[in-house]
């Protein structure tokens, strides 16, 4: 019999990504597309994959990734594909690698440095189109689709100034958004607790998002606060959607801090009401009670003006350092991560100097006692100065009840809020959040199989077709003839995350195979070496 298909997957339980009950059949793949779903003989394939008793689903689409910071260093994306992710939406939280203004490129480098394994990055581009052209030449395991970061745009136009843009600067920023959208970006992201995004006002974001909306894109936001300002921050996202007509998406939705535990009932109600008024709103979430970000985020906003070097200079000034200390200890009205979590729940996850490697995995309180510092702020200040600000932290500030309530919401998608990591090599630095390796298996093992919080088919929909819709992908995220062959084959009875906060670099169990564009990239827990990933551009 003639070999009609490059690959035939036989006898799998097909979960198509649309929420439909599973059904058993075969799938035939030709090159990078699903050519047939239905009656196929195994002998018709040049390669046959026996999926008996296994779930066959679309590859998972991560709507919130920072892997643009890692793929340029190691394109294997081990932690990503090992958990079944085949497409990443990158450029989140206002942080993107383009556009670049040579006048301010040192500010941008320092801005990105805590996220990069090697901060000595040489930008070979200025425009977003040039940047995407570079990314297309990098062969990777995963597909990527890009957002332009508001933070990068603001730096390119006006550096790290804490002020409103001038008319000329706002026009320049609009031009950068327009250029990125025409190059293929799917929208713009903001990081409104980070500099320089925190210096922007709502009217600035509205003006820029109008350009996004005119180009058929979406506004993604790390909102202006997830603690005491949570409800106000959600209302701002909705306001931007109402005033611009753009679909809006809330990044890693959570209630961070005991004072706002339970407020997720109000945030989801605000989203429901916004939907009734015609605002297309959605959100993503990682299934943990701890978050992760840069250690300098603990400092008050005024410390960040002018960029990282200015921040470090202020830390060295005893008077300014003491002012920051007082604000951290006393302020509870605005975003204050120390007040929300406590020094004992803020864990150093990565540093760059060998001197401080032993501090990874320890809380600021533990570090203060271990090193004999007079208080926790002094321990934080000294560590940031020694690390030149290039350190990250994990912060335990959430409540499991909120995590589950958000997970059940109608507009929920699953996201990692991570960048691709590895068990060894350049991307293995520090002790990352377990979400880097375990997010999707944790949903399917803990919250689907063990807790029954979500049905399997609905959980898969939230990982595939729904984020595909959000990302504007009309040929991925569903198992359908003519769609790209991004697939995950896994055992629903054993699918489990193994990554922990103490030992996070553990790949999950239960995944038999991951295919990207028709090629196997993971087989029985091993990377195959295939690099079929593509840069996906916005259509239209």
N, C-alpha and C positions, 0 to 999 in steps of 0.2 A: 504494500500500500504506500502511496506517495506521502512524503512528509510535508503536510500542509502548514504545520505550525512550528515555530522555533521552540516553543515551550507549551506543554500541556499539563495543567494542574488537575488531578483527578480526585473525585469523591470527597471534595471539601464541603463543609457546611458554610455556605455563602452568606455572609452578612454584607449587604450591598452598600451600606453607608447612608441609606435613606430612612432608617428606622424600621424597615420591614422585617418580619420574622425570617430566620435563616431558612435556606432551602439547599438541598444537596444536588450538585451538578458538577460539570467540568468546565474549565476555562482554557481557551486557546489563545496564545499570544504570538503575534507576528511582529518582529522587531520591537518597537517600543509601545505598541498598542494592544489593547484587548480586542482580538479579532472575532471571537465567538464565545458565547456562554450558552452551554446546552449540551446536546449529545455529541460527544467527540470520543473517538477511540484513542486510547493511550498510544497506540502504534502510529498515530498521525503526527506525533511530535518528535522533533529531533532530540528533545530532552523531556523526560516525564518526571513530574513531582507528585508523589503520592501524599495526598492531604487527608487521608482517611481519618475520621474522628477529629479533625482539626477545624478551627475557624479560619476562613479565608476572608479577609476584609481589605478595604482600601488602605493604602499607606496613611499613617497618621500625619495630619497637617498641623504644625505648631504655629498658632497665630501670634505668639509672643516669644521671639528669640533674639539673642544678642550675638549670634554666631558669625555675623559679619566681622566681629572682633577676633575670631579665632580661625576661620577658614583660610585667611591669607597666610597663616602660619602652618596649619596642618589641615588639609582638606578631607581627611578620612572621616572626620566627625564621628569618632567612635561612640561617645556617650549618646549621641543623637540617634544614629541608625540602629544601635543595639536595642533601643526600646521601641523600634518600629516607626520612627519618624522619617518620612520621605520628602517632606517639603517644609521649609522654614520661612516665616515672615520675619525679616530682619530690619534693623534700623529703628528699634523701639526706644521709648522713653526719651525722645528728643536727641538720641545719640546715633549719629550716622557718620560714615567716613567721608562723606561729601555733602555739600560743596566745600571747597577749600579756597580761602583767600590767602595768597602768599604773605600778605601783610600780617595776618593773624595766625599763621599755621603753627607757630610755637604754642600759642594759647590752646589751639585744638589738640595738639599732641599731648600736652599736659592734662587736658580735660579727659582724654581717652586713656591715659596711662594706667589707671587702676584696673582697667578691663583687659589690657593687652599683656600677653606673656613677655613681650619684648617691646618696650616703649620707644625704641629707636626706629620708628616707622618713617619711611620716606614716601610722602605722597607723590605719586606720579601723575596726578590729575588735579584739575580745579573744578570742572563742572561735574554734574551728576552723570551725564552721558559718558564722559571719559572714564569715570569710576566704574560704571556698569560694563563698559568695554573691557576694562582690566579684569573684572570679576568673571566675565565670560571666558577668559583665557585660563582660569584656574579650574582644573578638573577636580570634581568633588564627588562624594558619595550621594549627596542630597541635592534636591532642587532648592533654590532660594528665590524669594520674591521680596522686593525692596520697598521700604518707606524712606522718605527723606526726613531727617531729624530737625525739628525746630531749633534745638540747641546749636547744631552745626550751622544752620542758616543765620542765626543771630550772631554767632561768633564771627562768621564771614562778613557780616554787614557792620557790626559795631562792637566786636570784642566782648568783654565781660562787664560792660558798663551797666550799672543798676539805674536805668532811666528808660523813658519811652523813646522809641526810635524817632528820628526826625522824619519829615515828609520824604526826603530823598532816601534815607535808610529804609523806610517802609517800602518804598517803590523798589528798591534793590532786593529786599527780601521777597516781595511778591514775584519779582522776576526769577529768583532762584527756585521758588516753588513751582512756577510755571515751567521752567526748564527741566526740573526733575520729573514732573508729570509727563511732559512730552517725551522724555527719555525712556519712560516705562515704569516709573514709580507708581505704586497703587494708592498712595496717600501720604499724609504727613503725621508724624508722631510728636508728642510733647512729653517732657519730663518736668512737671511743675513743682517738684520739691528739690530739683537740682538746679545749679547755676548753668547757663544763664536763663533757663526757662522760668525759674522762680521770679525773675525780675520783670517778666512780661505781665501785661494787663489783659483782661478778657477782650477788649476791643481790638488789640493787636492780633490776637488769635483768631478772632472773627474775620478780620480782613484777609489774613493768610488762608484761612479755611474756605473762604469764598472762591479762591483760585482752585483749591482742591476740588470743591463741588463742581465748578464749571468744567473740570476735566474728568468728571465721573469717578473721583476718588473718595477716600474715607479718612476721617479724623480719628487717630488712635491717641489715647492719653493716659499716661501715668498722672493721675489727677493731683490737685493742689494740696491734698492731705488725706490720709487714711485714718487719722486719729480724731481729735476734737473738731476738725474742720471737714469731716467726711461728708456730711449732708450738703454743706455749701459747695464742696468740690464736685459732687455728683450733679448738683444743679447747674454748675458752670458748664459742664460737658453738654448737658441737655440744652442750655441756652445757646451754645455754639451751634448745635445741630438745628435748633429752631431758626436762628438768625441767618444761617447759610444754606440750609437744605441738604447739608452733607450727612450721610450716615456716620454715626459716631460709635466708638468702641472704647470701653473702659478696661485698662490694663490691670492684670492680676488683682481682681477685686477682692477686698478684704476689709475687716474692721480691726485696726491695729491699736491695741491698748484697752485695758479693762474698762475705762470710762465709756468706751463706745461698743463694747460687746453687746450684741443683740440689735445694734442699729442696722444690721443688714436687712432686717424686715422692712425698714423704712426706705433703704436705698433701692431695694427691688421694687417696692411700691412706687417710688418715684419713676423708675424705668417703665413700669407698667403704664403709669399715667402719661408718660411722654409718648409711648407707643400709640396710645389712643388719640393723641394730638398730632400724630403723623411723623414723629421722630424715630428714625430707624436706629435703635440702640442695641448693643450687645456687649458682652464682656468675656474675659478669660480668667482662669483661676488655676493655681497649682494646689495640689491636695495635701498641704502641710500647714502646721500652726506657726511656722517660723518663716521669715523672709531673709533676703540677702541683698546687700548693696555695699557701697563704698564706705569706709570708716569715716571719711571726712564729712559724710552726710549728717553726722551727729552735731556738727558745729552750726551756730546760728547763721542765717542768710547773709548778714553783712560781712561775715568773715570771708565769703566766697567772691566778693566783688573784685574784679581785676584778674581772676584766675588763680591757679594753684600756687604759683610762686608768691603772689601777694598774700595768700592765705597762710603760707608757711612763715612769711615774715611777720605777720600779725601774731602767730603763735609764739614767736620768739620774743615778742614785746610783752614783758610781765604785766603791764597795765591792761593791754588789750586781751591777753590770755585770761586774766582774772575777770574781766568784763564778760567774756564768753562763758566762763565757768559759772558765774552768777546767773546768767540767763538760762543756761542748761538746767541748773538746779532749781530755779524758781519759776520758770515759765511753764504754764500748762494750757494757755489759751490757744496756741498755734501748734503746728507740727513739731513735736519734741520727742524724739525717739527714746531718749533716756527716761523721760517721765512715763512714756507708754510701756516700756519694757522693764527698766531697771538695769543698773550696771551688771548685775549678776546674770542677766539674760542676754547680754550682748557679747557674742563670742567672736574672737578674731579667727577668720577662716583662711586668710592668706596674707603673706608678707613677701617681700622680694629680697631682703637681706638674709644671709646665712645666720647672722647674729641673733635674729629674732625668730628663727624657724621653730624653736621649742615652744613659742607662745601660741602657735596655731592650735586651735581647739580649746583654748582657755578663755574665760570671761575676763572682761576688763577688771572686775573686782578681784579675781584670782591673780591677774597680772600685777595689780597694784600691791597686793599682799606679798606676792612672790618676790617682787623687786624692791620692796620696802619703800614704795612711794608714799607721800603724805596723804594722798587721796586718789580717787579713781580718775578725776580729770587730769591730774598730773601724769598719771600713767598713760592716758590717752594722748595727751599733748606730746610727751616724750617719744611715744611710739610713732606718731604721725611725723614728727620731725626726723626721726631716724630713717623712716621709710619714704620720706619725701612725699608723703600723702598717698603712696601707692599700696594701699592695704584694703582688704575687704572684710566684711563682718556678716555674721548670721545673727538674727535677732528674733527671740521668741516673744511674740506679742499678741498672738491670736488665740481664738477659742474654737475648739472642735465643733461645737454646736453651730457657730457661724459658718465654718468651713462646709459643713454638710448642708446648711440652709442655702448658701450660695450655689452649691453644686446642684441642688435640685431645681434651681431657677430656670425659667423657660429660655432665657437668652444666654445661657451658659455655654462656653466652650472650654476645652482643656488646653492649657499652655504651660510651658516650662519656666519662662523668665530666666533662661540659662544661656550659656554659650557652650559650644561643643567642647568637651573635655576628653581626656584620655587617661588610661591607667599608668602610662609611662610616656616620657618624651616631653616636648616643649609645652604641651597643654595639660600637664599633670600637676601643675603648681598648687600647693596648698591643700586645704581640706574643704572642698566645695560643698554647697548645699546638696543633699541627696536628690533634689529635683533634677540635677544635671544628668543623673543616670536612671532615675526610677519613676518619673512622673506618670507616664502612660500605663506601665504595668501595675503601678500602685492603684490607679483607678480601677483597672479590670480585676485585680486580685482582691484588694481590700474592700472597695466600695461597691463593686458589682457582685462578685462571688460570695464574699464573706458577710457583708452587711446588707446586701440586697437594696442598697439605696437607689441604684439605677438599674434598669434592664440592660442586658448586654447590647441589644440592638440600638437602644437609645444612647448608651455611652459611646458606641462606635460612631453614631451620627454626630455627636458633639466633638468627635475627634477627626472627622473626615468631611462629610458634605457641608456641614454648617460652617466650619472655618474656611472651606473652599469658597462658599458663597461670600463670606466676609472679605476674603482676599481677591474676589473677582475672578476666580478660576472656574471656567465653565467646561473643562475637560479633565478634571481630576476630582478625587474625593468620593467617587461613586464607582462601583464595579458595573460597568456598562460597555457594551460593544462600541468601539470607536474612541473610548477614553484611554488615556495613558495608563500603562501597566505598572502602576505603583501599588504594591500589595504587601500585606503582612500575613503570614501563616503562623498560627499559634494555638497552643493547647489551653482552652479556657479553664481547665481543671487545675493546671499547674502554673499558669501565668502569674508571676509574683515579682515584686521589686525586692532587691536585696540591699540596696543602698541605705545606709543609716547615717545619722549625723556624726557618729564616731568613726565609721568606716564607709565613706560615701562612694568610693570608686569601685563599685560592685555592679557588674552587668546583671540584668534580670534573668530569670529562668522562664521557660515555657514558650519562647519564640523559636520556631523551627527555621523560618526563612523570611528575609525581607528583600523585595525586588523594587528597584527604582528604574523607571523607563525600560522595563522588560529584562533588566539584568539583575542577577543575584548579588547583593552587596553584603548580606549577612547569612551565614548558613551554620546552624547548630552552635550559635554563640561565637562564631569566628568571622572576622572581616575577610572577604574574598579577594580584596584588592581591586575590584572593579570600581570605576569612578564615572558613572553615567549621569551624574547630576547636571542640571541645567539652570541657568539664570532665566527666570520666567518674567516676562514683561507684561505690563497692563495692556489689555487689548482695547482699542477704541481711541 
